[in-house]
Amino acid sequence: MTADEDVLRRLVGGSPWLTRALAVVRAAGLPDAWVGAGAVRDLVWGERYGPGFDPHAIRDVDVVFFDPDELSRANDERATAVLRAAWPEPPWEAKNQAAVHTWYATKFGGEPIAPYRSVAEAVATWPEYATAVAVRLDAHDRIEVCAPHGLADLLGGVWRRNPTRVSLAVSRRRLARHRPAERWPGVRVVDPG
């Protein structure tokens, strides 16, 4: 456990909305399930670099899980439906990280990718280092952190492209769509290229 992980745990634990989301995900029983990306970033940057955290401003709640035995898109839809049935308010979006290789090239272009071997391997490829983070509740209500690239950019308010899988063009589109410096005035944007 690192000091940065402790900071993130305090921020997540201080948000009744996000802790409820984590409890819903745990109760859904999806294998190796986590909440990550924008929901975590929005909480941290809203609290540290912006006007506060507004759960209603979240575009989607990315729930990742790992089920190598069922790679169909219907599995993602079923998982999302289970979450919506438990708590209809959040814009849930569940994705089986074991199946990403079956649709990634079609959706984003480029060469096919190799199957991921774990949620952590998938998280490591997410678009920005600050969003390459996921959290979950363990069976004892402790917050676990998955941050393959660490938490420096997330906690430090740095929007920086993760070149592992995201092209420069996609990164620029994301930057234009998310407008991080406008949404969180204290965030520093590193030009993607």
C-alpha positions as CSV (number, residue, x, y, z in Angstrom):
1,M,0.0,0.0,0.0
2,T,1.4,3.4,-1.0
3,A,0.8,6.9,0.3
4,D,-0.9,7.7,-3.1
5,E,-3.2,4.7,-2.8
6,D,-4.2,5.9,0.7
7,V,-5.0,9.4,-0.7
8,L,-7.2,7.8,-3.4
9,R,-8.9,5.5,-0.9
10,R,-9.8,8.5,1.3
11,L,-11.2,10.4,-1.7
12,V,-13.2,7.4,-2.9
13,G,-14.3,6.5,0.6
14,G,-15.5,10.1,1.1
15,S,-17.9,9.9,-1.8
16,P,-21.2,8.2,-0.8
17,W,-22.1,8.1,-4.5
18,L,-18.9,6.2,-5.6
19,T,-18.9,3.9,-2.6
20,R,-22.5,3.0,-3.4
21,A,-21.5,2.3,-7.0
22,L,-18.6,0.1,-5.8
23,A,-21.0,-1.8,-3.5
24,V,-23.5,-2.3,-6.4
25,V,-20.7,-3.7,-8.6
26,R,-19.5,-6.0,-5.9
27,A,-23.0,-7.3,-5.3
28,A,-23.5,-7.9,-9.0
29,G,-21.1,-10.8,-8.8
30,L,-19.3,-10.1,-12.0
31,P,-15.9,-11.8,-12.1
32,D,-12.9,-9.6,-11.1
33,A,-15.1,-6.4,-11.4
34,W,-13.8,-2.9,-11.0
35,V,-15.0,0.7,-11.5
36,G,-12.5,2.8,-13.4
37,A,-11.5,5.5,-15.8
38,G,-13.7,8.6,-16.0
39,A,-15.7,8.1,-12.8
40,V,-12.6,7.9,-10.7
41,R,-10.9,10.8,-12.5
42,D,-14.0,13.0,-12.3
43,L,-14.2,12.4,-8.5
44,V,-10.5,13.1,-7.9
45,W,-10.2,16.1,-10.2
46,G,-13.5,17.5,-9.2
47,E,-12.5,17.5,-5.5
48,R,-8.9,18.6,-6.0
49,Y,-8.8,20.7,-9.2
50,G,-12.4,21.8,-9.9
51,P,-15.6,22.9,-8.4
52,G,-16.3,19.6,-6.6
53,F,-17.5,16.2,-7.7
54,D,-20.9,16.1,-9.5
55,P,-22.0,12.5,-10.1
56,H,-24.7,13.7,-12.5
57,A,-22.0,15.1,-14.8
58,I,-20.4,11.6,-15.3
59,R,-20.8,10.4,-18.9
60,D,-20.5,6.7,-18.1
61,V,-19.5,4.5,-15.2
62,D,-17.0,2.2,-16.7
63,V,-17.2,-1.2,-15.0
64,V,-14.6,-3.7,-16.2
65,F,-14.7,-7.4,-15.4
66,F,-12.8,-10.4,-16.6
67,D,-14.7,-13.5,-17.9
68,P,-12.6,-15.5,-20.4
69,D,-15.4,-18.1,-20.7
70,E,-18.0,-15.8,-22.2
71,L,-16.6,-13.4,-24.9
72,S,-19.9,-12.3,-26.5
73,R,-21.1,-8.7,-26.5
74,A,-24.3,-10.0,-25.0
75,N,-22.3,-10.7,-21.9
76,D,-21.4,-7.0,-21.6
77,E,-25.1,-6.2,-22.1
78,R,-26.2,-8.7,-19.5
79,A,-23.7,-7.2,-17.0
80,T,-24.8,-3.7,-17.7
81,A,-28.5,-4.7,-17.3
82,V,-27.7,-6.3,-13.9
83,L,-26.1,-3.1,-12.7
84,R,-29.0,-0.9,-14.0
85,A,-31.5,-3.2,-12.3
86,A,-29.7,-2.7,-9.0
87,W,-29.3,1.0,-9.3
88,P,-30.9,2.7,-12.4
89,E,-29.5,6.2,-12.0
90,P,-25.8,5.9,-13.0
91,P,-25.0,5.5,-16.7
92,W,-23.4,2.0,-16.3
93,E,-21.2,0.6,-19.1
94,A,-19.8,-2.9,-18.3
95,K,-17.2,-4.4,-20.5
96,N,-15.5,-7.8,-20.3
97,Q,-11.8,-7.1,-20.7
98,A,-11.2,-10.7,-21.7
99,A,-13.2,-10.0,-24.9
100,V,-11.8,-6.7,-25.9
101,H,-9.6,-8.3,-28.6
102,T,-12.7,-9.5,-30.4
103,W,-14.0,-6.0,-31.2
104,Y,-11.2,-3.5,-30.6
105,A,-9.8,-3.2,-34.2
106,T,-13.3,-2.9,-35.6
107,K,-14.3,-0.1,-33.2
108,F,-11.0,1.8,-33.1
109,G,-9.2,0.7,-36.3
110,G,-5.7,-0.6,-36.6
111,E,-4.3,-4.0,-36.2
112,P,-6.0,-6.7,-34.1
113,I,-4.8,-6.8,-30.5
114,A,-3.8,-9.8,-28.4
115,P,-6.3,-10.9,-25.7
116,Y,-5.7,-9.4,-22.3
117,R,-4.7,-11.7,-19.6
118,S,-6.1,-9.7,-16.7
119,V,-8.0,-6.5,-15.8
120,A,-4.7,-4.9,-14.8
121,E,-3.3,-5.6,-18.2
122,A,-6.3,-3.9,-19.8
123,V,-6.3,-0.9,-17.5
124,A,-2.7,-0.3,-18.4
125,T,-3.8,0.5,-22.0
126,W,-6.5,3.0,-21.2
127,P,-6.2,6.4,-23.0
128,E,-4.6,8.7,-20.3
129,Y,-2.4,7.8,-17.4
130,A,-4.8,9.6,-15.1
131,T,-7.7,7.4,-16.3
132,A,-5.7,4.1,-16.3
133,V,-7.0,3.5,-12.7
134,A,-9.7,1.3,-11.3
135,V,-11.1,0.7,-7.8
136,R,-13.3,-1.8,-6.1
137,L,-14.5,-2.9,-2.7
138,D,-13.2,-6.2,-1.3
139,A,-15.3,-8.5,0.8
140,H,-14.4,-6.5,3.9
141,D,-15.4,-3.1,2.5
142,R,-11.8,-2.1,1.9
143,I,-11.1,-0.2,-1.3
144,E,-8.6,-1.9,-3.6
145,V,-6.7,0.1,-6.2
146,C,-5.5,-1.0,-9.7
147,A,-3.1,1.5,-11.1
148,P,-0.6,-0.1,-13.4
149,H,1.1,3.3,-14.2
150,G,0.8,4.6,-10.7
151,L,-1.3,7.5,-9.4
152,A,0.9,10.5,-10.0
153,D,-1.0,11.9,-13.0
154,L,-4.4,11.3,-11.4
155,L,-3.6,12.8,-8.1
156,G,-1.3,15.5,-9.6
157,G,-4.0,16.7,-12.0
158,V,-2.1,15.9,-15.2
159,W,-3.9,15.0,-18.5
160,R,-1.3,13.0,-20.4
161,R,-1.7,10.6,-23.3
162,N,-1.0,6.9,-22.6
163,P,0.6,5.8,-25.9
164,T,0.3,2.1,-25.1
165,R,-2.7,1.7,-27.3
166,V,-4.3,5.1,-28.1
167,S,-3.3,6.8,-31.3
168,L,-2.4,10.5,-31.4
169,A,-5.6,11.2,-33.4
170,V,-7.8,9.5,-30.9
171,S,-6.0,11.3,-28.1
172,R,-6.6,14.7,-29.7
173,R,-10.3,13.9,-30.2
174,R,-10.6,12.9,-26.5
175,L,-8.9,16.1,-25.4
176,A,-11.3,18.2,-27.5
177,R,-14.3,16.3,-26.3
178,H,-13.4,16.2,-22.6
179,R,-11.9,19.8,-22.3
180,P,-10.1,19.0,-19.1
181,A,-8.6,22.5,-18.5
182,E,-12.1,24.0,-18.7
183,R,-13.8,21.4,-16.5
184,W,-11.0,21.3,-13.9
185,P,-9.2,24.6,-13.9
186,G,-6.3,23.3,-11.9
187,V,-5.5,20.4,-14.3
188,R,-2.4,20.7,-16.5
189,V,-2.7,19.3,-20.1
190,V,0.4,17.7,-21.6
191,D,0.1,18.1,-25.4
192,P,-0.4,14.6,-26.8
193,G,2.2,15.0,-29.5
